[in-house]
Amino acid sequence: MVTGAASGIGRALAVALAAEGAVVVVADRELEAARAVAEELGGLAVGFDAGAESSVRTLISEAIDANGPIDIFISNAGVPGVTGGPEAATEVWDETWRVNVMAHVWASGMLLPDMLERGEGYLINTASAAGLLIQLSSLTYSVTKHAAVSLAEWLAIAYGEKGIRVSCICPQGVRTPMLAQAMSEPAGAAALRQGGLIEPEDVAEVTVAGIRDERFLILPHEHEQVAKQLALKGWNLERWIEGVRGFARDAREAGDES
Ligand SMILES: NC(=O)c1ccc[n+]([C@@H]2O[C@H](COP(=O)([O-])OP(=O)(O)OC[C@H]3O[C@@H](n4cnc5c(N)ncnc54)[C@H](O)[C@@H]3O)[C@@H](O)[C@H]2O)c1
C-alpha cells in the first residue's frame, strides 16, 4: 500500500512496485487521480484522509479484509506546511502535524500487531532531507519531517529484531507539485537548487533498491550530499548553524536584488 500515490513520489513508487510484481493499493485523498494511477498499473484505488485517525484505520482494515495482510506499507502522503516560522496558524500546524507525523503513527500502530504476529512486515515512511537537515523556507515542514525521521528511527530500533523492517525516504528536491512552495522562497529555492532536482522516478528506483537491501535510510540524491551535511551537522552543530545561516542570508540578499 502506498499513500499519497495519486501524484509525484507516491505515484512513482506505486508504478515501480507494480513493475516488481506487487499488487498495489493506491491510497489518496484525491480519489479520481488515485483511480487513474490504479487503472494504469492494475491496482486498487482507495480514497482516504491521512490527517484523520479514523480514515487511516478504515483504510488499513478494509484493505486487509479485502486482500489479506499488507506486506509493505509506504506512508508517503505529505503536505508542505506554509512558508515562514512559528507565526503559522495553529490550524496549519495541526494539519501539517497530522498528515506528516500522526498518519505514520496511526498506520504503524494499526499494522504492527498483525506484522509482529506474522513475524514480518515492512514499514516505510517518506520523510525528507528536511527531517535530517532543515527546510529553510518552512518551520512547519522542518519540524514535522524531523519528527517523521525520529519516528522511523524509533520503530527500526524497537522492532528490527522482531522481523519488522523499517525504511525512511529522505529526498531533497524532487520535481512534483509540492516543490512549488519551497521554490517560491529564495533561501529554500537556493538550497533545493544546490542539492539538484531529481524526478519522482529516481526516488522510486533508489527506494526499490533500498527495499531489496533492507536499508533504513534511503537517500535518493547522488553524491551522498545529504549524508555529508548530516555528518557535518553531527560533528559541529555550531558551525553547521552558522554556515546555513550565512547561506540563507546570501540567498535572500541575492533574491532581493533580482
Ligand atoms: N517533492 C519534494 O521535493 C519532496 C522532497 C522530500 C520529501 N517529499 C515528501 O514526499 C511525499 C510525497 O510528496 P510529493 O512531492 O510526491 O508531492 P505531491 O503533492 O505530488 O503528492 C502528495 C500526495 O499526497 C496526497 N495527500 C496530501 N494530503 C493528503 C491527505 N490528508 N490524505 C491523503 N492524501 C493526501 C496528495 O493528494 C498528493 O497526491 C511527501 O511526504 C513529501 O513531504 C517531497
The ligand as a MOL file (V3000), in Angstrom:
LIG
                    3D

  0  0  0     0  0            999 V3000
M  V30 BEGIN CTAB
M  V30 COUNTS 44 48 0 0 0
M  V30 BEGIN ATOM
M  V30 1 N 8.8360 16.9550 -3.7930 0
M  V30 2 C 9.8830 17.0700 -2.9780 0
M  V30 3 O 10.8260 17.8340 -3.2610 0
M  V30 4 C 9.9490 16.2440 -1.7160 0
M  V30 5 C 11.1960 16.1510 -1.0630 0
M  V30 6 C 11.2780 15.4080 0.1140 0
M  V30 7 C 10.1670 14.7620 0.6060 0
M  V30 8 N 8.9750 14.8570 -0.0450 0 CHG=1
M  V30 9 C 7.8350 14.1530 0.5230 0
M  V30 10 O 7.3570 13.2090 -0.4090 0
M  V30 11 C 5.9920 12.9070 -0.1360 0
M  V30 12 C 5.1980 12.9850 -1.4180 0
M  V30 13 O 5.2130 14.3150 -1.8760 0
M  V30 14 P 5.3010 14.7190 -3.4310 0
M  V30 15 O 6.4770 15.5830 -3.6020 0
M  V30 16 O 5.1520 13.4990 -4.2760 0 CHG=-1
M  V30 17 O 4.0400 15.6940 -3.5130 0
M  V30 18 P 2.6890 15.6120 -4.3500 0
M  V30 19 O 1.9630 16.8560 -3.9950 0
M  V30 20 O 2.9840 15.3280 -5.7860 0
M  V30 21 O 1.9500 14.3360 -3.7400 0
M  V30 22 C 1.4120 14.3350 -2.4500 0
M  V30 23 C 0.2120 13.4100 -2.4790 0
M  V30 24 O -0.2690 13.2780 -1.1410 0
M  V30 25 C -1.6810 13.4180 -1.1670 0
M  V30 26 N -2.1450 13.9190 0.1070 0
M  V30 27 C -1.8470 15.1010 0.7020 0
M  V30 28 N -2.5210 15.2310 1.8510 0
M  V30 29 C -3.2750 14.1020 1.9810 0
M  V30 30 C -4.2060 13.6570 2.9570 0
M  V30 31 N -4.5130 14.3980 4.0280 0
M  V30 32 N -4.7720 12.4490 2.7980 0
M  V30 33 C -4.4880 11.6820 1.7210 0
M  V30 34 N -3.6360 12.0650 0.7400 0
M  V30 35 C -3.0380 13.2620 0.8820 0
M  V30 36 C -1.9570 14.4260 -2.2910 0
M  V30 37 O -3.2960 14.3550 -2.7440 0
M  V30 38 C -0.9420 14.0070 -3.3300 0
M  V30 39 O -1.4460 13.0310 -4.2040 0
M  V30 40 C 5.5550 13.9150 0.9260 0
M  V30 41 O 5.5530 13.2920 2.1980 0
M  V30 42 C 6.6300 14.9880 0.8430 0
M  V30 43 O 6.7620 15.7100 2.0420 0
M  V30 44 C 8.8430 15.5820 -1.2020 0
M  V30 END ATOM
M  V30 BEGIN BOND
M  V30 1 1 1 2
M  V30 2 2 2 3
M  V30 3 1 2 4
M  V30 4 1 4 5
M  V30 5 2 4 44
M  V30 6 2 5 6
M  V30 7 1 6 7
M  V30 8 2 7 8
M  V30 9 1 8 9
M  V30 10 1 8 44
M  V30 11 1 9 10
M  V30 12 1 9 42
M  V30 13 1 10 11
M  V30 14 1 11 12
M  V30 15 1 11 40
M  V30 16 1 12 13
M  V30 17 1 13 14
M  V30 18 2 14 15
M  V30 19 1 14 16
M  V30 20 1 14 17
M  V30 21 1 17 18
M  V30 22 2 18 19
M  V30 23 1 18 20
M  V30 24 1 18 21
M  V30 25 1 21 22
M  V30 26 1 22 23
M  V30 27 1 23 24
M  V30 28 1 23 38
M  V30 29 1 24 25
M  V30 30 1 25 26
M  V30 31 1 25 36
M  V30 32 1 26 27
M  V30 33 1 26 35
M  V30 34 2 27 28
M  V30 35 1 28 29
M  V30 36 1 29 30
M  V30 37 2 29 35
M  V30 38 1 30 31
M  V30 39 2 30 32
M  V30 40 1 32 33
M  V30 41 2 33 34
M  V30 42 1 34 35
M  V30 43 1 36 37
M  V30 44 1 36 38
M  V30 45 1 38 39
M  V30 46 1 40 41
M  V30 47 1 40 42
M  V30 48 1 42 43
M  V30 END BOND
M  V30 END CTAB
M  END
